[in-house]
Amino acid sequence: MGRGRTVSEIKNLGTCRINFRARDMGHTQGGCTVKITVEQRDVVVDEYGVVPVDVVDLGTQIEATIPLVQASFDNYADVYPTLATILAANQLSSGRRVGQSIPGFRLVLDPLRVTDTDGIVIYKACPSDVAELGYSNDGERVLAVTFRGLIDTSRADGDRVFRIFGGMS
């Protein structure tokens, strides 16, 4: 095998309706972005030098960054999957053994602009990065969450990570 290659596309979906774990996550501020990365490996042989004779697909990854403007208890519980919820006290606690899997859940980004024709559903997404951006100029707390798409082996081959769909708004 020869050199690896990455092909990425950043897609700005703008304002979206966000649904994660079958729950509306509230409003966003600043627009949602999706990064789709295709990993490929060139197959080269001595006879042709550096000119590839084939290209092998190594997989397609997806990340969605969502700036949530409603930093609610439920949103914190959803985006920090390692926290334990103490429902009676309406609190989140931390401190568990490392090495446990982070569960993935369905994430739907449905653009609200009438002219948009595409939204994205990630079948099994898990929060991978959370950056609380503090407060905006208008006093809103913005919680920027990046979700990663995981493979969902319960789905058919070729449709296991995400789907781009026509607008639902």
C-alpha positions in Angstrom: 0.0 0.0 0.0 1.1 3.5 -0.7 0.3 6.9 0.7 -2.9 7.7 2.5 -5.2 10.5 1.5 -8.0 12.4 3.3 -10.8 14.2 1.5 -12.9 16.4 3.8 -15.9 18.6 3.3 -17.1 21.2 5.8 -20.8 21.8 5.4 -22.4 24.8 7.2 -26.0 23.8 7.8 -26.9 27.1 9.5 -29.7 27.2 12.0 -31.0 23.7 12.7 -33.5 21.9 14.7 -31.4 19.4 16.8 -32.8 16.1 18.1 -30.6 13.8 20.1 -31.7 10.8 22.1 -35.2 11.5 20.7 -35.2 14.9 22.5 -35.3 18.4 21.1 -32.1 20.1 22.4 -33.4 23.6 22.0 -32.0 26.6 20.1 -28.6 27.0 18.5 -26.5 30.2 18.0 -24.0 30.7 15.2 -25.1 27.8 13.0 -24.3 24.1 12.9 -21.4 22.6 10.9 -20.7 19.1 9.7 -17.3 17.7 8.7 -17.3 14.6 6.5 -13.9 13.0 6.0 -13.2 10.2 3.5 -10.0 8.2 4.2 -8.4 6.5 1.2 -5.2 4.6 0.6 -3.4 4.5 -2.7 -2.2 1.1 -3.9 1.1 1.5 -5.7 3.3 -1.2 -7.3 6.9 -1.1 -8.4 6.1 -1.4 -12.1 4.3 2.0 -12.1 6.2 3.9 -9.4 4.1 6.5 -7.6 1.1 6.3 -9.9 -1.6 4.3 -8.1 -3.1 1.2 -9.7 -6.1 1.3 -7.2 -7.5 3.3 -4.4 -8.9 1.6 -1.3 -11.6 3.1 0.8 -10.7 3.1 4.5 -14.0 4.6 5.7 -16.0 7.8 6.0 -16.2 9.7 9.3 -18.6 12.5 10.3 -18.5 15.1 13.0 -21.2 17.6 13.8 -20.5 20.8 15.8 -23.5 22.3 17.4 -23.5 25.5 19.5 -26.4 25.0 21.9 -27.7 28.3 23.4 -29.8 26.5 26.0 -27.4 25.1 28.6 -30.1 23.1 30.4 -29.8 20.3 32.9 -31.0 17.8 30.2 -28.5 19.1 27.7 -25.6 18.8 30.2 -26.7 15.2 31.0 -26.8 14.4 27.2 -23.5 15.9 26.2 -21.5 14.7 29.2 -22.2 11.0 28.9 -19.8 10.0 31.7 -21.8 12.0 34.3 -24.3 10.2 36.5 -27.7 11.8 36.9 -29.1 12.1 40.4 -32.7 12.8 39.5 -34.1 13.3 43.0 -31.6 16.1 43.6 -31.6 17.4 40.0 -27.8 17.1 40.0 -25.1 15.5 37.8 -22.1 13.8 39.4 -18.8 12.6 38.1 -16.3 9.9 39.0 -16.4 6.4 37.4 -13.9 3.8 36.3 -12.2 4.5 33.0 -12.4 2.2 30.0 -16.2 2.1 29.7 -17.8 2.7 26.3 -19.5 6.0 25.5 -23.0 5.1 24.2 -24.1 6.5 20.8 -27.6 7.7 20.0 -29.5 9.0 17.0 -28.7 12.7 16.1 -30.8 14.6 13.6 -29.7 18.0 12.3 -32.7 19.5 10.4 -31.9 22.9 8.8 -34.7 25.5 9.4 -34.0 27.7 6.3 -36.8 27.1 3.7 -34.3 27.0 0.8 -32.3 24.1 2.4 -33.0 20.7 1.0 -30.6 18.6 3.1 -30.4 17.7 6.7 -28.3 15.0 8.3 -29.1 12.0 10.5 -26.2 10.3 12.3 -27.5 6.9 13.4 -25.2 6.5 16.3 -23.5 9.7 17.5 -21.7 10.3 20.7 -20.4 13.6 22.2 -16.6 13.8 21.7 -15.9 17.4 22.7 -17.7 19.9 24.7 -16.5 23.5 24.9 -18.6 25.8 27.0 -18.1 29.2 25.3 -19.4 31.1 28.3 -21.9 33.9 27.8 -22.6 35.7 24.5 -22.9 39.5 24.3 -26.6 39.1 25.0 -26.2 37.0 28.1 -26.9 33.5 26.6 -24.7 30.6 27.7 -23.4 28.8 24.6 -22.5 25.1 24.9 -20.6 24.0 21.8 -20.8 20.2 21.4 -19.0 18.1 18.8 -20.6 14.7 18.0 -18.8 11.9 16.3 -20.6 9.3 14.2 -20.0 5.7 15.1 -20.7 2.6 13.0 -24.2 1.2 13.6 -23.8 -2.5 12.8 -27.6 -3.1 13.1 -28.1 -1.2 9.9 -27.5 -2.4 6.3 -24.1 -2.3 4.7 -23.6 1.1 3.0 -26.0 2.8 5.4 -24.3 2.4 8.8 -23.0 5.9 9.8 -25.2 8.8 8.4 -27.6 9.8 5.8 -28.2 13.2 4.1 -31.9 13.7 3.6 -34.3 16.2 2.0 -35.5 19.0 4.3 -38.1 18.1 6.9 -38.8 21.7 8.2 
